[in-house]
């Protein structure tokens, strides 16, 4: 079973570091409190901002996948 970290953020809140903070807190909670072994992130290739957030917080690109009829990047 995979646990996916995902967001849908209203554009008026983009570029305010909210996504970075929410991702940081979610990863910490998942690993430290829930004792998860792995948390994955999936994003479209054109979503460079989210890729940077995931990488900044230590998530690593693993592969390109076809997911829900869309090409995505898997972290």
BALOBA-1460 file (C-alpha; in Angstrom, 3 decimals):
// residues 75
<rec num="1" residu="x" x="0.000" y="0.000" z="0.000"/>
<rec num="2" residu="x" x="1.247" y="3.497" z="-0.833"/>
<rec num="3" residu="x" x="0.495" y="6.679" z="1.059"/>
<rec num="4" residu="x" x="0.423" y="9.662" z="-1.280"/>
<rec num="5" residu="x" x="0.989" y="13.260" z="-0.287"/>
<rec num="6" residu="x" x="-1.185" y="15.495" z="-2.438"/>
<rec num="7" residu="x" x="-2.638" y="18.995" z="-2.487"/>
<rec num="8" residu="x" x="-5.004" y="21.199" z="-4.385"/>
<rec num="9" residu="x" x="-4.234" y="24.811" z="-3.502"/>
<rec num="10" residu="x" x="-6.251" y="27.817" z="-4.596"/>
<rec num="11" residu="x" x="-4.063" y="29.924" z="-6.947"/>
<rec num="12" residu="x" x="-4.511" y="33.032" z="-4.789"/>
<rec num="13" residu="x" x="-2.340" y="31.252" z="-2.156"/>
<rec num="14" residu="x" x="0.453" y="30.201" z="-4.524"/>
<rec num="15" residu="x" x="3.956" y="31.555" z="-3.853"/>
<rec num="16" residu="x" x="3.344" y="32.100" z="-0.137"/>
<rec num="17" residu="x" x="5.360" y="29.121" z="1.144"/>
<rec num="18" residu="x" x="2.116" y="27.471" z="2.325"/>
<rec num="19" residu="x" x="2.755" y="24.366" z="0.242"/>
<rec num="20" residu="x" x="6.291" y="23.997" z="1.574"/>
<rec num="21" residu="x" x="5.116" y="24.289" z="5.183"/>
<rec num="22" residu="x" x="2.153" y="21.959" z="4.670"/>
<rec num="23" residu="x" x="4.384" y="19.367" z="3.006"/>
<rec num="24" residu="x" x="6.987" y="19.617" z="5.774"/>
<rec num="25" residu="x" x="4.386" y="19.137" z="8.507"/>
<rec num="26" residu="x" x="2.657" y="16.313" z="6.634"/>
<rec num="27" residu="x" x="5.910" y="14.421" z="6.074"/>
<rec num="28" residu="x" x="6.944" y="14.853" z="9.699"/>
<rec num="29" residu="x" x="3.566" y="13.639" z="10.934"/>
<rec num="30" residu="x" x="3.551" y="10.676" z="8.567"/>
<rec num="31" residu="x" x="7.038" y="9.498" z="9.465"/>
<rec num="32" residu="x" x="7.267" y="10.425" z="13.141"/>
<rec num="33" residu="x" x="3.713" y="9.997" z="14.416"/>
<rec num="34" residu="x" x="2.246" y="7.401" z="12.055"/>
<rec num="35" residu="x" x="5.577" y="5.570" z="11.622"/>
<rec num="36" residu="x" x="5.102" y="5.261" z="7.849"/>
<rec num="37" residu="x" x="7.998" y="3.718" z="5.951"/>
<rec num="38" residu="x" x="7.326" y="5.639" z="2.732"/>
<rec num="39" residu="x" x="5.273" y="8.585" z="1.489"/>
<rec num="40" residu="x" x="5.031" y="9.259" z="-2.237"/>
<rec num="41" residu="x" x="4.331" y="12.423" z="-4.202"/>
<rec num="42" residu="x" x="2.955" y="12.521" z="-7.732"/>
<rec num="43" residu="x" x="2.901" y="15.608" z="-9.938"/>
<rec num="44" residu="x" x="2.580" y="16.586" z="-13.567"/>
<rec num="45" residu="x" x="5.901" y="17.262" z="-15.330"/>
<rec num="46" residu="x" x="4.985" y="20.912" z="-15.902"/>
<rec num="47" residu="x" x="4.426" y="21.541" z="-12.171"/>
<rec num="48" residu="x" x="7.993" y="22.670" z="-11.503"/>
<rec num="49" residu="x" x="7.041" y="24.492" z="-8.283"/>
<rec num="50" residu="x" x="5.759" y="21.335" z="-6.580"/>
<rec num="51" residu="x" x="8.751" y="19.344" z="-7.821"/>
<rec num="52" residu="x" x="11.009" y="21.923" z="-6.146"/>
<rec num="53" residu="x" x="9.022" y="21.733" z="-2.904"/>
<rec num="54" residu="x" x="9.297" y="17.933" z="-2.799"/>
<rec num="55" residu="x" x="13.010" y="17.997" z="-3.581"/>
<rec num="56" residu="x" x="13.675" y="20.792" z="-1.072"/>
<rec num="57" residu="x" x="12.130" y="18.607" z="1.642"/>
<rec num="58" residu="x" x="14.127" y="15.519" z="0.725"/>
<rec num="59" residu="x" x="11.786" y="13.636" z="-1.595"/>
<rec num="60" residu="x" x="13.587" y="12.034" z="-4.546"/>
<rec num="61" residu="x" x="12.400" y="11.632" z="-8.125"/>
<rec num="62" residu="x" x="11.994" y="7.918" z="-8.895"/>
<rec num="63" residu="x" x="10.296" y="7.521" z="-12.260"/>
<rec num="64" residu="x" x="7.807" y="8.717" z="-14.847"/>
<rec num="65" residu="x" x="4.472" y="6.890" z="-14.644"/>
<rec num="66" residu="x" x="1.119" y="6.879" z="-16.372"/>
<rec num="67" residu="x" x="-1.398" y="7.474" z="-13.592"/>
<rec num="68" residu="x" x="-5.122" y="8.166" z="-13.980"/>
<rec num="69" residu="x" x="-4.702" y="8.588" z="-17.743"/>
<rec num="70" residu="x" x="-1.991" y="11.240" z="-17.246"/>
<rec num="71" residu="x" x="1.793" y="11.223" z="-17.469"/>
<rec num="72" residu="x" x="3.200" y="12.157" z="-14.068"/>
<rec num="73" residu="x" x="6.440" y="12.208" z="-12.099"/>
<rec num="74" residu="x" x="6.679" y="9.897" z="-9.101"/>
<rec num="75" residu="x" x="8.660" y="10.960" z="-6.027"/>
